[in-house]
Amino acid sequence: MKASLSGETRLVILGATGMVGGFALRYALGHSAVKCVTAIVRRKLDISHPKLNEVIHRDFANCSALAKPLAGQDAAVFCLGAYTGAVPDKELHTITVGYTIEFAAVLHRSSPRAAFSFLSGRGADPTGRSRTSFARYKGEAENALLAAGFPQVYIFRPAYIYPVEPRREPNFGYRLLRAIYPAFRVPFPNLVIRADELGQAMVNVAIPKTEEHESRIFENHDIRGMVDSLQHSSG
């Protein structure tokens, strides 16, 4: 694999106003190998940066208007999504599968050689047999991306994502997990990942340029391994 030269990569991020996407955005803006970051968002970001190109787009069911800003991109980090129970099941499918497929189609037409880094989830089921809607829909989205024609597709399947920064939790289960995280992460390190570390990993894997075609799935323990390797190399 050939690493990117300093300031070479043009990166697009979806979900930059969300938990993981927000950390991915901030990390990418400070990365020496990133030339510019195009953030596709529904609402204006509260940050400014010379590398940042902010594009307001409110209808992800139709991304045709994004063809021009998506041209010439080297990689995409896709963190757009919704929590189970936060929206009706039909809308969850639209967000998880429909938005992913629509965006990927426009990106591939505009930047066919771009790498694609996708936020999936633990238990994602590409066979479609799971009883859990989230698992089936994430699996369906994964299958669509793997068949979309991108030269590199990197699928991340984190378990519990620790928010790091204070936020309003989406349900009781997440409030409980946040409360017990300090004790839970010690015996079960492969069932948790920090949101900032996940965002960094999703950016790092998409930056290096390679002529090789590859598709990789990173489970939670793989993501932790990536984070540990980065920390050791920088330490």
C-alpha positions in Angstrom: 0.0 0.0 0.0 1.3 3.4 -0.9 0.7 6.1 1.7 -0.6 9.5 0.8 1.8 12.4 0.5 1.3 15.3 2.8 -1.8 17.4 2.0 -2.8 15.1 -0.9 -6.1 13.5 0.0 -9.5 15.1 -0.7 -12.0 13.6 1.7 -15.8 13.8 1.9 -17.7 13.2 5.2 -21.4 12.4 5.7 -22.8 12.7 9.2 -20.3 15.3 10.4 -22.9 16.7 12.8 -23.2 13.3 14.5 -21.2 11.8 17.3 -18.7 9.7 15.3 -18.8 11.9 12.2 -18.0 15.0 14.2 -14.8 13.4 15.6 -13.9 12.2 12.1 -14.3 15.7 10.7 -12.2 17.4 13.4 -9.5 14.7 13.1 -9.4 14.9 9.3 -9.1 18.7 9.4 -6.0 18.4 11.5 -4.4 15.5 9.5 -1.4 16.5 7.5 -2.3 14.1 4.6 -5.7 15.7 4.1 -5.8 18.5 1.6 -9.5 19.4 2.1 -12.6 18.0 3.7 -16.1 18.3 2.1 -18.7 18.0 4.8 -22.2 17.2 3.5 -24.6 18.4 6.2 -28.3 19.2 6.7 -27.5 22.1 9.0 -24.6 24.5 9.2 -21.6 23.4 11.2 -20.4 25.5 14.2 -16.8 25.3 13.1 -14.7 27.0 10.4 -11.4 25.8 9.0 -9.3 26.6 5.8 -9.5 23.0 4.8 -13.3 22.8 5.2 -15.8 22.9 2.4 -19.3 22.9 3.9 -22.2 21.8 1.6 -25.7 22.1 2.9 -27.9 19.3 1.5 -31.3 18.3 3.2 -32.7 15.5 1.0 -30.4 12.5 1.1 -33.0 10.5 -0.8 -31.9 12.4 -3.8 -28.2 13.3 -4.0 -28.1 14.3 -7.6 -27.3 17.9 -6.7 -24.1 16.7 -5.0 -22.5 15.5 -8.2 -20.3 18.6 -8.5 -19.0 18.8 -4.9 -18.4 15.0 -5.0 -16.2 15.2 -8.1 -12.5 14.6 -7.6 -12.8 13.1 -4.2 -10.2 10.5 -3.0 -12.2 9.0 -0.2 -15.6 9.1 1.7 -16.3 8.6 5.4 -20.0 7.7 5.8 -21.3 8.1 9.3 -24.9 9.0 8.6 -27.5 6.9 10.4 -30.2 6.6 13.1 -30.7 4.8 16.3 -33.2 1.8 16.4 -36.4 3.1 18.0 -35.6 6.7 17.3 -37.6 6.6 14.0 -40.3 4.3 12.6 -39.0 1.1 11.0 -39.7 2.2 7.5 -37.7 5.4 8.0 -34.9 3.5 9.6 -34.6 1.4 6.4 -34.7 4.6 4.3 -31.9 6.2 6.3 -29.8 3.1 6.7 -30.1 1.6 3.2 -31.7 4.1 0.9 -29.5 7.1 1.8 -26.4 4.9 1.6 -27.2 3.5 -1.8 -28.2 6.9 -3.2 -25.1 8.7 -2.0 -22.8 5.9 -3.1 -24.3 5.9 -6.6 -23.7 9.7 -7.0 -20.2 9.5 -5.5 -19.2 6.6 -7.7 -20.3 8.5 -10.8 -18.4 11.6 -9.7 -15.3 9.9 -8.2 -15.2 6.3 -9.3 -11.7 5.7 -7.8 -12.7 6.9 -4.3 -12.3 4.7 -1.2 -15.4 4.3 0.9 -15.3 4.0 4.7 -18.7 3.0 6.1 -20.1 3.0 9.7 -22.1 -0.2 10.1 -22.6 -1.9 13.4 -21.9 -5.1 15.4 -24.2 -7.9 14.3 -24.8 -6.6 10.8 -26.3 -9.4 8.8 -25.6 -9.5 5.1 -27.7 -12.7 4.8 -30.9 -10.8 5.7 -32.0 -13.5 8.1 -31.6 -11.6 11.4 -34.7 -10.9 13.4 -33.3 -7.5 14.2 -34.2 -4.7 11.7 -30.9 -2.8 12.4 -28.8 -5.9 11.6 -30.7 -6.7 8.4 -30.6 -3.1 7.2 -26.9 -2.6 7.9 -26.2 -5.9 6.2 -28.2 -4.8 3.2 -26.3 -1.5 3.0 -23.0 -3.4 3.3 -24.0 -5.6 0.4 -24.9 -2.6 -1.7 -21.6 -0.9 -1.1 -19.6 -4.0 -1.8 -21.4 -4.2 -5.2 -21.2 -0.5 -6.0 -17.8 -0.7 -7.8 -15.6 1.3 -5.4 -12.0 0.0 -5.5 -11.7 0.0 -1.7 -14.6 -0.5 0.8 -13.9 -0.5 4.5 -16.8 -1.5 6.7 -16.7 -0.8 10.4 -18.8 -2.8 12.9 -18.4 -1.3 16.3 -20.2 -2.6 19.4 -21.0 0.0 22.0 -19.7 3.4 21.0 -18.8 5.5 24.1 -19.8 9.2 23.4 -16.8 10.8 25.1 -18.5 14.2 25.2 -21.7 14.8 27.2 -24.9 14.4 25.1 -28.5 13.5 25.4 -28.7 9.7 25.2 -31.3 8.3 22.8 -32.8 5.8 25.2 -32.4 4.1 28.6 -30.1 1.4 27.3 -27.6 4.0 26.2 -27.9 5.9 29.5 -27.1 2.7 31.3 -24.2 1.8 29.1 -22.7 5.3 29.5 -23.0 5.0 33.3 -21.3 1.6 33.6 -18.8 2.2 30.8 -15.8 2.8 33.2 -16.3 -0.7 34.8 -17.6 -2.4 31.7 -14.7 -1.7 29.4 -12.2 -3.4 31.7 -13.6 -7.0 31.5 -15.1 -6.5 28.0 -12.7 -4.3 26.0 -13.8 -5.7 22.7 -17.4 -4.7 23.2 -16.7 -1.0 23.5 -14.9 1.7 21.5 -14.6 5.5 22.0 -16.3 7.7 19.5 -13.2 9.8 18.9 -11.1 6.7 18.3 -13.6 5.2 15.9 -13.8 8.4 13.9 -10.0 8.5 13.7 -9.8 4.9 12.5 -12.4 5.5 9.8 -10.4 8.4 8.4 -7.0 6.7 8.7 -8.0 3.6 6.8 -9.4 5.7 3.9 -6.5 8.1 3.5 -3.7 5.8 2.1 -3.8 5.5 -1.7 -3.5 2.1 -3.2 -4.0 0.6 -6.7 -5.2 -2.6 -5.1 -8.8 -3.5 -4.9 -9.8 -4.5 -1.4 -12.9 -4.9 0.8 -12.4 -5.3 4.5 -14.7 -5.6 7.5 -13.5 -4.4 10.8 -15.2 -5.8 13.9 -14.8 -4.1 17.2 -11.6 -5.9 18.2 -10.1 -5.0 14.8 -10.9 -1.4 15.4 -9.3 -1.4 18.8 -6.2 -3.0 17.3 -6.0 -0.2 14.7 -6.3 2.4 17.5 -3.6 0.6 19.6 -1.3 0.5 16.7 -1.7 4.2 16.0 -1.1 5.1 19.7 2.0 2.9 19.9 3.4 4.4 16.6 2.8 8.0 17.8 3.9 7.3 21.3 
